[in-house]
């Protein structure tokens, strides 16, 4: 713990963001090289513009609704776990507010470290596998955090694991979108998924706060919410994989190529 105020923290974040922007600016020539290298590999489908009826095609796909539920579950889990972690330690574990706020940051540290590691693991592990790994770590962290009678240090480890588990899931879902809905429909699918799924950010997190407050500051229930959405996400993604496995078996070689099955 330090005596620095919130303005020092904001200043540090500004420095970090400036460094990220500078890094992106310096690497722009690399992006142009990659774009030039891939220019000749694009198929006509990749260049097809979004069409007016694309959203109706998606709404006829059962997989789309499952994907939306999975996205909703992830956004609800991440936002609720992050926003109310400090209250969990303060009201649920009886710690002072300063320490509770510091422990809540462990969740975001877990995400940051997990995203860094996921970049290396993704070179060897496919997106479906990355999602399963993340869900397994998430479930482990939630179970650790909700075990009664254990010291707060153990619960803190649970929140680190929850953050680590969240890390590979969001980017892996994005990577799987063209495979699930074809590259032509992927833009429309992604925008519709996010529009619906981000309701989890706007609704579930405030709703949990209201319920916990009405029950007498029962923020100790937070890991149960995390566990529920982690299980929901696991079930949904396994259903999607099962449905697409049956779809893939009936595709022609041209259709498999269009869906990019060789790279997933």
C-alpha positions as protocol buffer text, in pm:
chain_id: "A"
residue {
  index: 1
  type: UNK
  ca { x: 0 y: 0 z: 0 }
}
residue {
  index: 2
  type: UNK
  ca { x: 114 y: 356 z: -71 }
}
residue {
  index: 3
  type: UNK
  ca { x: -1 y: 707 z: 18 }
}
residue {
  index: 4
  type: UNK
  ca { x: -48 y: 810 z: -342 }
}
residue {
  index: 5
  type: UNK
  ca { x: -391 y: 945 z: -433 }
}
residue {
  index: 6
  type: UNK
  ca { x: -629 y: 852 z: -710 }
}
residue {
  index: 7
  type: UNK
  ca { x: -488 y: 1121 z: -939 }
}
residue {
  index: 8
  type: UNK
  ca { x: -150 y: 946 z: -936 }
}
residue {
  index: 9
  type: UNK
  ca { x: -321 y: 626 z: -1042 }
}
residue {
  index: 10
  type: UNK
  ca { x: -498 y: 803 z: -1328 }
}
residue {
  index: 11
  type: UNK
  ca { x: -166 y: 955 z: -1434 }
}
residue {
  index: 12
  type: UNK
  ca { x: -3 y: 611 z: -1445 }
}
residue {
  index: 13
  type: UNK
  ca { x: -289 y: 475 z: -1656 }
}
residue {
  index: 14
  type: UNK
  ca { x: -252 y: 769 z: -1894 }
}
residue {
  index: 15
  type: UNK
  ca { x: 118 y: 691 z: -1933 }
}
residue {
  index: 16
  type: UNK
  ca { x: 39 y: 326 z: -2007 }
}
residue {
  index: 17
  type: UNK
  ca { x: -224 y: 419 z: -2266 }
}
residue {
  index: 18
  type: UNK
  ca { x: 14 y: 666 z: -2429 }
}
residue {
  index: 19
  type: UNK
  ca { x: 278 y: 393 z: -2451 }
}
residue {
  index: 20
  type: UNK
  ca { x: 25 y: 158 z: -2615 }
}
residue {
  index: 21
  type: UNK
  ca { x: -73 y: 422 z: -2871 }
}
residue {
  index: 22
  type: UNK
  ca { x: 294 y: 490 z: -2946 }
}
residue {
  index: 23
  type: UNK
  ca { x: 361 y: 119 z: -2990 }
}
residue {
  index: 24
  type: UNK
  ca { x: 67 y: 83 z: -3229 }
}
residue {
  index: 25
  type: UNK
  ca { x: 186 y: 385 z: -3429 }
}
residue {
  index: 26
  type: UNK
  ca { x: 539 y: 246 z: -3457 }
}
residue {
  index: 27
  type: UNK
  ca { x: 412 y: -93 z: -3577 }
}
residue {
  index: 28
  type: UNK
  ca { x: 186 y: 46 z: -3853 }
}
residue {
  index: 29
  type: UNK
  ca { x: 442 y: -46 z: -4125 }
}
residue {
  index: 30
  type: UNK
  ca { x: 416 y: -410 z: -4013 }
}
residue {
  index: 31
  type: UNK
  ca { x: 38 y: -401 z: -4057 }
}
residue {
  index: 32
  type: UNK
  ca { x: 81 y: -275 z: -4412 }
}
residue {
  index: 33
  type: UNK
  ca { x: 324 y: -557 z: -4491 }
}
residue {
  index: 34
  type: UNK
  ca { x: 79 y: -819 z: -4361 }
}
residue {
  index: 35
  type: UNK
  ca { x: -208 y: -662 z: -4557 }
}
residue {
  index: 36
  type: UNK
  ca { x: -1 y: -664 z: -4875 }
}
residue {
  index: 37
  type: UNK
  ca { x: 102 y: -1026 z: -4816 }
}
residue {
  index: 38
  type: UNK
  ca { x: -259 y: -1140 z: -4770 }
}
residue {
  index: 39
  type: UNK
  ca { x: -403 y: -928 z: -5051 }
}
residue {
  index: 40
  type: UNK
  ca { x: -376 y: -1207 z: -5304 }
}
residue {
  index: 41
  type: UNK
  ca { x: -522 y: -1472 z: -5076 }
}
residue {
  index: 42
  type: UNK
  ca { x: -869 y: -1325 z: -5033 }
}
residue {
  index: 43
  type: UNK
  ca { x: -1166 y: -1504 z: -5184 }
}
residue {
  index: 44
  type: UNK
  ca { x: -1463 y: -1318 z: -5335 }
}
residue {
  index: 45
  type: UNK
  ca { x: -1663 y: -1407 z: -5021 }
}
residue {
  index: 46
  type: UNK
  ca { x: -1416 y: -1214 z: -4805 }
}
residue {
  index: 47
  type: UNK
  ca { x: -1479 y: -897 z: -5006 }
}
residue {
  index: 48
  type: UNK
  ca { x: -1859 y: -931 z: -5017 }
}
residue {
  index: 49
  type: UNK
  ca { x: -2027 y: -629 z: -4854 }
}
residue {
  index: 50
  type: UNK
  ca { x: -2277 y: -661 z: -4573 }
}
residue {
  index: 51
  type: UNK
  ca { x: -2620 y: -701 z: -4726 }
}
residue {
  index: 52
  type: UNK
  ca { x: -2959 y: -587 z: -4599 }
}
residue {
  index: 53
  type: UNK
  ca { x: -3097 y: -935 z: -4534 }
}
residue {
  index: 54
  type: UNK
  ca { x: -2793 y: -1070 z: -4348 }
}
residue {
  index: 55
  type: UNK
  ca { x: -2946 y: -1016 z: -4005 }
}
residue {
  index: 56
  type: UNK
  ca { x: -3253 y: -1219 z: -4106 }
}
residue {
  index: 57
  type: UNK
  ca { x: -3031 y: -1507 z: -4213 }
}
residue {
  index: 58
  type: UNK
  ca { x: -2864 y: -1505 z: -3874 }
}
residue {
  index: 59
  type: UNK
  ca { x: -3195 y: -1499 z: -3692 }
}
residue {
  index: 60
  type: UNK
  ca { x: -3283 y: -1828 z: -3863 }
}
residue {
  index: 61
  type: UNK
  ca { x: -2967 y: -1990 z: -3724 }
}
residue {
  index: 62
  type: UNK
  ca { x: -3010 y: -2169 z: -3385 }
}
residue {
  index: 63
  type: UNK
  ca { x: -2635 y: -2138 z: -3330 }
}
residue {
  index: 64
  type: UNK
  ca { x: -2668 y: -1760 z: -3336 }
}
residue {
  index: 65
  type: UNK
  ca { x: -2896 y: -1759 z: -3032 }
}
residue {
  index: 66
  type: UNK
  ca { x: -2661 y: -1990 z: -2847 }
}
residue {
  index: 67
  type: UNK
  ca { x: -2368 y: -1765 z: -2933 }
}
residue {
  index: 68
  type: UNK
  ca { x: -2555 y: -1461 z: -2804 }
}
residue {
  index: 69
  type: UNK
  ca { x: -2630 y: -1639 z: -2475 }
}
residue {
  index: 70
  type: UNK
  ca { x: -2263 y: -1732 z: -2443 }
}
residue {
  index: 71
  type: UNK
  ca { x: -2153 y: -1375 z: -2510 }
}
residue {
  index: 72
  type: UNK
  ca { x: -2412 y: -1243 z: -2263 }
}
residue {
  index: 73
  type: UNK
  ca { x: -2290 y: -1486 z: -1998 }
}
residue {
  index: 74
  type: UNK
  ca { x: -1928 y: -1382 z: -2046 }
}
residue {
  index: 75
  type: UNK
  ca { x: -1998 y: -1007 z: -2032 }
}
residue {
  index: 76
  type: UNK
  ca { x: -2219 y: -1052 z: -1725 }
}
residue {
  index: 77
  type: UNK
  ca { x: -1953 y: -1261 z: -1553 }
}
residue {
  index: 78
  type: UNK
  ca { x: -1660 y: -1030 z: -1622 }
}
residue {
  index: 79
  type: UNK
  ca { x: -1836 y: -705 z: -1537 }
}
residue {
  index: 80
  type: UNK
  ca { x: -2011 y: -830 z: -1224 }
}
residue {
  index: 81
  type: UNK
  ca { x: -1703 y: -1006 z: -1087 }
}
residue {
  index: 82
  type: UNK
  ca { x: -1483 y: -702 z: -1144 }
}
residue {
  index: 83
  type: UNK
  ca { x: -1723 y: -437 z: -1017 }
}
residue {
  index: 84
  type: UNK
  ca { x: -1823 y: -611 z: -696 }
}
residue {
  index: 85
  type: UNK
  ca { x: -1500 y: -786 z: -597 }
}
residue {
  index: 86
  type: UNK
  ca { x: -1410 y: -506 z: -353 }
}
residue {
  index: 87
  type: UNK
  ca { x: -1753 y: -530 z: -188 }
}
residue {
  index: 88
  type: UNK
  ca { x: -1708 y: -907 z: -164 }
}
residue {
  index: 89
  type: UNK
  ca { x: -1389 y: -866 z: 38 }
}
residue {
  index: 90
  type: UNK
  ca { x: -1517 y: -571 z: 240 }
}
residue {
  index: 91
  type: UNK
  ca { x: -1865 y: -695 z: 336 }
}
residue {
  index: 92
  type: UNK
  ca { x: -1814 y: -1068 z: 287 }
}
residue {
  index: 93
  type: UNK
  ca { x: -1468 y: -1108 z: 440 }
}
residue {
  index: 94
  type: UNK
  ca { x: -1471 y: -811 z: 679 }
}
residue {
  index: 95
  type: UNK
  ca { x: -1160 y: -641 z: 540 }
}
residue {
  index: 96
  type: UNK
  ca { x: -1103 y: -266 z: 541 }
}
residue {
  index: 97
  type: UNK
  ca { x: -1195 y: -73 z: 227 }
}
residue {
  index: 98
  type: UNK
  ca { x: -837 y: 4 z: 120 }
}
residue {
  index: 99
  type: UNK
  ca { x: -727 y: -359 z: 128 }
}
residue {
  index: 100
  type: UNK
  ca { x: -1051 y: -470 z: -36 }
}
residue {
  index: 101
  type: UNK
  ca { x: -996 y: -230 z: -325 }
}
residue {
  index: 102
  type: UNK
  ca { x: -641 y: -356 z: -368 }
}
residue {
  index: 103
  type: UNK
  ca { x: -756 y: -719 z: -372 }
}
residue {
  index: 104
  type: UNK
  ca { x: -1024 y: -638 z: -631 }
}
residue {
  index: 105
  type: UNK
  ca { x: -747 y: -531 z: -868 }
}
residue {
  index: 106
  type: UNK
  ca { x: -619 y: -890 z: -863 }
}
residue {
  index: 107
  type: UNK
  ca { x: -908 y: -984 z: -1090 }
}
residue {
  index: 108
  type: UNK
  ca { x: -794 y: -738 z: -1356 }
}
residue {
  index: 109
  type: UNK
  ca { x: -431 y: -836 z: -1307 }
}
residue {
  index: 110
  type: UNK
  ca { x: -541 y: -1193 z: -1375 }
}
residue {
  index: 111
  type: UNK
  ca { x: -705 y: -1084 z: -1701 }
}
residue {
  index: 112
  type: UNK
  ca { x: -399 y: -883 z: -1808 }
}
residue {
  index: 113
  type: UNK
  ca { x: -155 y: -1165 z: -1736 }
}
residue {
  index: 114
  type: UNK
  ca { x: -391 y: -1418 z: -1892 }
}
residue {
  index: 115
  type: UNK
  ca { x: -424 y: -1217 z: -2214 }
}
residue {
  index: 116
  type: UNK
  ca { x: -46 y: -1196 z: -2239 }
}
residue {
  index: 117
  type: UNK
  ca { x: -5 y: -1571 z: -2191 }
}
residue {
  index: 118
  type: UNK
  ca { x: -297 y: -1647 z: -2423 }
}
residue {
  index: 119
  type: UNK
  ca { x: -113 y: -1482 z: -2708 }
}
residue {
  index: 120
  type: UNK
  ca { x: 161 y: -1743 z: -2684 }
}
residue {
  index: 121
  type: UNK
  ca { x: -70 y: -2037 z: -2615 }
}
residue {
  index: 122
  type: UNK
  ca { x: -287 y: -1951 z: -2915 }
}
residue {
  index: 123
  type: UNK
  ca { x: 6 y: -2039 z: -3141 }
}
residue {
  index: 124
  type: UNK
  ca { x: -35 y: -2401 z: -3034 }
}
residue {
  index: 125
  type: UNK
  ca { x: -396 y: -2426 z: -2915 }
}
residue {
  index: 126
  type: UNK
  ca { x: -704 y: -2362 z: -3129 }
}
residue {
  index: 127
  type: UNK
  ca { x: -975 y: -2116 z: -3019 }
}
residue {
  index: 128
  type: UNK
  ca { x: -1212 y: -2392 z: -2908 }
}
residue {
  index: 129
  type: UNK
  ca { x: -942 y: -2531 z: -2683 }
}
residue {
  index: 130
  type: UNK
  ca { x: -860 y: -2186 z: -2546 }
}
residue {
  index: 131
  type: UNK
  ca { x: -1225 y: -2137 z: -2450 }
}
residue {
  index: 132
  type: UNK
  ca { x: -1233 y: -2472 z: -2270 }
}
residue {
  index: 133
  type: UNK
  ca { x: -911 y: -2392 z: -2082 }
}
residue {
  index: 134
  type: UNK
  ca { x: -1049 y: -2054 z: -1979 }
}
residue {
  index: 135
  type: UNK
  ca { x: -1377 y: -2204 z: -1863 }
}
residue {
  index: 136
  type: UNK
  ca { x: -1195 y: -2467 z: -1658 }
}
residue {
  index: 137
  type: UNK
  ca { x: -982 y: -2204 z: -1483 }
}
residue {
  index: 138
  type: UNK
  ca { x: -1291 y: -1987 z: -1429 }
}
residue {
  index: 139
  type: UNK
  ca { x: -1485 y: -2268 z: -1264 }
}
residue {
  index: 140
  type: UNK
  ca { x: -1188 y: -2354 z: -1042 }
}
residue {
  index: 141
  type: UNK
  ca { x: -1150 y: -1992 z: -932 }
}
residue {
  index: 142
  type: UNK
  ca { x: -1521 y: -1951 z: -858 }
}
residue {
  index: 143
  type: UNK
  ca { x: -1529 y: -2271 z: -652 }
}
residue {
  index: 144
  type: UNK
  ca { x: -1225 y: -2160 z: -452 }
}
residue {
  index: 145
  type: UNK
  ca { x: -1372 y: -1815 z: -388 }
}
residue {
  index: 146
  type: UNK
  ca { x: -1707 y: -1944 z: -263 }
}
residue {
  index: 147
  type: UNK
  ca { x: -1574 y: -2211 z: -24 }
}
residue {
  index: 148
  type: UNK
  ca { x: -1688 y: -2106 z: 325 }
}
residue {
  index: 149
  type: UNK
  ca { x: -1462 y: -2069 z: 626 }
}
residue {
  index: 150
  type: UNK
  ca { x: -1140 y: -2019 z: 433 }
}
residue {
  index: 151
  type: UNK
  ca { x: -913 y: -1715 z: 488 }
}
residue {
  index: 152
  type: UNK
  ca { x: -941 y: -1417 z: 256 }
}
residue {
  index: 153
  type: UNK
  ca { x: -604 y: -1498 z: 102 }
}
residue {
  index: 154
  type: UNK
  ca { x: -753 y: -1814 z: -50 }
}
residue {
  index: 155
  type: UNK
  ca { x: -1048 y: -1617 z: -187 }
}
residue {
  index: 156
  type: UNK
  ca { x: -802 y: -1371 z: -340 }
}
residue {
  index: 157
  type: UNK
  ca { x: -636 y: -1659 z: -525 }
}
residue {
  index: 158
  type: UNK
  ca { x: -981 y: -1755 z: -652 }
}
residue {
  index: 159
  type: UNK
  ca { x: -1035 y: -1409 z: -801 }
}
residue {
  index: 160
  type: UNK
  ca { x: -694 y: -1420 z: -969 }
}
residue {
  index: 161
  type: UNK
  ca { x: -798 y: -1749 z: -1130 }
}
residue {
  index: 162
  type: UNK
  ca { x: -1132 y: -1603 z: -1237 }
}
residue {
  index: 163
  type: UNK
  ca { x: -944 y: -1324 z: -1414 }
}
residue {
  index: 164
  type: UNK
  ca { x: -703 y: -1570 z: -1574 }
}
residue {
  index: 165
  type: UNK
  ca { x: -995 y: -1779 z: -1694 }
}
residue {
  index: 166
  type: UNK
  ca { x: -1170 y: -1479 z: -1848 }
}
residue {
  index: 167
  type: UNK
  ca { x: -861 y: -1382 z: -2047 }
}
residue {
  index: 168
  type: UNK
  ca { x: -876 y: -1620 z: -2347 }
}
residue {
  index: 169
  type: UNK
  ca { x: -1254 y: -1647 z: -2380 }
}
residue {
  index: 170
  type: UNK
  ca { x: -1352 y: -1312 z: -2535 }
}
residue {
  index: 171
  type: UNK
  ca { x: -1084 y: -1304 z: -2809 }
}
residue {
  index: 172
  type: UNK
  ca { x: -1142 y: -1673 z: -2887 }
}
residue {
  index: 173
  type: UNK
  ca { x: -1515 y: -1615 z: -2936 }
}
residue {
  index: 174
  type: UNK
  ca { x: -1432 y: -1332 z: -3177 }
}
residue {
  index: 175
  type: UNK
  ca { x: -1192 y: -1557 z: -3370 }
}
residue {
  index: 176
  type: UNK
  ca { x: -1457 y: -1828 z: -3401 }
}
residue {
  index: 177
  type: UNK
  ca { x: -1726 y: -1597 z: -3541 }
}
residue {
  index: 178
  type: UNK
  ca { x: -1632 y: -1641 z: -3911 }
}
residue {
  index: 179
  type: UNK
  ca { x: -1619 y: -2019 z: -3860 }
}
residue {
  index: 180
  type: UNK
  ca { x: -1958 y: -2025 z: -3693 }
}
residue {
  index: 181
  type: UNK
  ca { x: -2144 y: -1798 z: -3938 }
}
residue {
  index: 182
  type: UNK
  ca { x: -1917 y: -1771 z: -4247 }
}
residue {
  index: 183
  type: UNK
  ca { x: -1692 y: -1476 z: -4320 }
}
residue {
  index: 184
  type: UNK
  ca { x: -1966 y: -1298 z: -4516 }
}
residue {
  index: 185
  type: UNK
  ca { x: -2198 y: -1293 z: -4216 }
}
residue {
  index: 186
  type: UNK
  ca { x: -1931 y: -1252 z: -3949 }
}
residue {
  index: 187
  type: UNK
  ca { x: -1950 y: -870 z: -3937 }
}
residue {
  index: 188
  type: UNK
  ca { x: -2325 y: -872 z: -3892 }
}
residue {
  index: 189
  type: UNK
  ca { x: -2306 y: -1159 z: -3643 }
}
residue {
  index: 190
  type: UNK
  ca { x: -2043 y: -984 z: -3435 }
}
residue {
  index: 191
  type: UNK
  ca { x: -2233 y: -656 z: -3418 }
}
residue {
  index: 192
  type: UNK
  ca { x: -2559 y: -829 z: -3324 }
}
residue {
  index: 193
  type: UNK
  ca { x: -2386 y: -1049 z: -3067 }
}
residue {
  index: 194
  type: UNK
  ca { x: -2226 y: -752 z: -2897 }
}
residue {
  index: 195
  type: UNK
  ca { x: -2541 y: -540 z: -2907 }
}
residue {
  index: 196
  type: UNK
  ca { x: -2733 y: -808 z: -2717 }
}
residue {
  index: 197
  type: UNK
  ca { x: -2451 y: -941 z: -2503 }
}
residue {
  index: 198
  type: UNK
  ca { x: -2347 y: -605 z: -2360 }
}
residue {
  index: 199
  type: UNK
  ca { x: -2682 y: -592 z: -2189 }
}
residue {
  index: 200
  type: UNK
  ca { x: -2500 y: -809 z: -1939 }
}
residue {
  index: 201
  type: UNK
  ca { x: -2279 y: -511 z: -1858 }
}
residue {
  index: 202
  type: UNK
  ca { x: -2574 y: -277 z: -1820 }
}
residue {
  index: 203
  type: UNK
  ca { x: -2822 y: -503 z: -1641 }
}
residue {
  index: 204
  type: UNK
  ca { x: -2665 y: -795 z: -1452 }
}
residue {
  index: 205
  type: UNK
  ca { x: -2399 y: -605 z: -1258 }
}
residue {
  index: 206
  type: UNK
  ca { x: -2636 y: -334 z: -1122 }
}
residue {
  index: 207
  type: UNK
  ca { x: -2901 y: -600 z: -1059 }
}
residue {
  index: 208
  type: UNK
  ca { x: -2659 y: -803 z: -848 }
}
residue {
  index: 209
  type: UNK
  ca { x: -2574 y: -491 z: -648 }
}
residue {
  index: 210
  type: UNK
  ca { x: -2940 y: -418 z: -582 }
}
residue {
  index: 211
  type: UNK
  ca { x: -3016 y: -777 z: -479 }
}
residue {
  index: 212
  type: UNK
  ca { x: -2708 y: -804 z: -256 }
}
residue {
  index: 213
  type: UNK
  ca { x: -2794 y: -472 z: -89 }
}
residue {
  index: 214
  type: UNK
  ca { x: -3155 y: -572 z: -32 }
}
residue {
  index: 215
  type: UNK
  ca { x: -3041 y: -896 z: 134 }
}
residue {
  index: 216
  type: UNK
  ca { x: -2833 y: -703 z: 386 }
}
residue {
  index: 217
  type: UNK
  ca { x: -2508 y: -640 z: 197 }
}
residue {
  index: 218
  type: UNK
  ca { x: -2474 y: -1007 z: 98 }
}
residue {
  index: 219
  type: UNK
  ca { x: -2193 y: -946 z: -150 }
}
residue {
  index: 220
  type: UNK
  ca { x: -2048 y: -1275 z: -32 }
}
residue {
  index: 221
  type: UNK
  ca { x: -2282 y: -1429 z: -293 }
}
residue {
  index: 222
  type: UNK
  ca { x: -2069 y: -1293 z: -578 }
}
residue {
  index: 223
  type: UNK
  ca { x: -1881 y: -1620 z: -651 }
}
residue {
  index: 224
  type: UNK
  ca { x: -2214 y: -1800 z: -691 }
}
residue {
  index: 225
  type: UNK
  ca { x: -2309 y: -1555 z: -967 }
}
residue {
  index: 226
  type: UNK
  ca { x: -1970 y: -1609 z: -1129 }
}
residue {
  index: 227
  type: UNK
  ca { x: -2013 y: -1985 z: -1106 }
}
residue {
  index: 228
  type: UNK
  ca { x: -2363 y: -1970 z: -1258 }
}
residue {
  index: 229
  type: UNK
  ca { x: -2254 y: -1773 z: -1564 }
}
residue {
  index: 230
  type: UNK
  ca { x: -1938 y: -1983 z: -1606 }
}
residue {
  index: 231
  type: UNK
  ca { x: -2149 y: -2300 z: -1614 }
}
residue {
  index: 232
  type: UNK
  ca { x: -2399 y: -2140 z: -1851 }
}
residue {
  index: 233
  type: UNK
  ca { x: -2117 y: -2039 z: -2083 }
}
residue {
  index: 234
  type: UNK
  ca { x: -1966 y: -2388 z: -2071 }
}
residue {
  index: 235
  type: UNK
  ca { x: -2295 y: -2558 z: -2158 }
}
residue {
  index: 236
  type: UNK
  ca { x: -2371 y: -2314 z: -2442 }
}
residue {
  index: 237
  type: UNK
  ca { x: -2031 y: -2347 z: -2606 }
}
residue {
  index: 238
  type: UNK
  ca { x: -2042 y: -2725 z: -2588 }
}
residue {
  index: 239
  type: UNK
  ca { x: -2386 y: -2721 z: -2755 }
}
residue {
  index: 240
  type: UNK
  ca { x: -2250 y: -2495 z: -3028 }
}
residue {
  index: 241
  type: UNK
  ca { x: -1952 y: -2724 z: -3087 }
}
residue {
  index: 242
  type: UNK
  ca { x: -2180 y: -3028 z: -3107 }
}
residue {
  index: 243
  type: UNK
  ca { x: -2412 y: -2859 z: -3360 }
}
residue {
  index: 244
  type: UNK
  ca { x: -2126 y: -2735 z: -3576 }
}
residue {
  index: 245
  type: UNK
  ca { x: -1958 y: -3074 z: -3569 }
}
residue {
  index: 246
  type: UNK
  ca { x: -2268 y: -3225 z: -3729 }
}
residue {
  index: 247
  type: UNK
  ca { x: -2281 y: -2936 z: -3978 }
}
residue {
  index: 248
  type: UNK
  ca { x: -1914 y: -2975 z: -4071 }
}
residue {
  index: 249
  type: UNK
  ca { x: -1956 y: -3345 z: -4144 }
}
residue {
  index: 250
  type: UNK
  ca { x: -2209 y: -3267 z: -4418 }
}
residue {
  index: 251
  type: UNK
  ca { x: -2018 y: -2983 z: -4586 }
}
residue {
  index: 252
  type: UNK
  ca { x: -1853 y: -3008 z: -4925 }
}
residue {
  index: 253
  type: UNK
  ca { x: -1483 y: -2936 z: -4962 }
}
residue {
  index: 254
  type: UNK
  ca { x: -1565 y: -2591 z: -5101 }
}
residue {
  index: 255
  type: UNK
  ca { x: -1789 y: -2513 z: -4805 }
}
residue {
  index: 256
  type: UNK
  ca { x: -1526 y: -2635 z: -4560 }
}
residue {
  index: 257
  type: UNK
  ca { x: -1276 y: -2404 z: -4724 }
}
residue {
  index: 258
  type: UNK
  ca { x: -1523 y: -2114 z: -4701 }
}
residue {
  index: 259
  type: UNK
  ca { x: -1570 y: -2176 z: -4331 }
}
residue {
  index: 260
  type: UNK
  ca { x: -1195 y: -2195 z: -4278 }
}
residue {
  index: 261
  type: UNK
  ca { x: -1212 y: -2534 z: -4110 }
}
residue {
  index: 262
  type: UNK
  ca { x: -851 y: -2602 z: -4184 }
}
residue {
  index: 263
  type: UNK
  ca { x: -742 y: -2329 z: -3947 }
}
residue {
  index: 264
  type: UNK
  ca { x: -980 y: -2388 z: -3656 }
}
